[in-house]
Amino acid sequence: MPVMAPVAARELQGHFTTALGALDELALTDAPRDLPFWRAHIVDLKANAQMLELGAPKAGS
């Protein structure tokens, strides 16, 4: 099992922004069929990281 290092939420924002940019640069012919799912998943993760950064409670808490 790899050692997990804590990552600050604001650092995650940069990773998510980079990931979204990479997905947006894919040519439609090279993109996987489930690209919209993965893009939406990253957008959701980015929003969750932003809520953690702001100290907002999670939905349902």
C-alpha positions, 0 to 999 in steps of 0.5 A: 500500500502506498504511503498517503501524504495529506494534500491541501484542498487548494492544491487539489484545485490545481490538479482538478483544473489541470485534469479538466483542461486535459480532458477538454483538449481531447479530440472527439475521435480520441476521447473515450465514450464515457468522457462526459461521466469522467468530466462530471466526476472531476467537476464534482470532486473539484466542488467537494475540495472547494467546500473542504477548503472553505470549511463548509459542512458536507451535504447531509451533515 
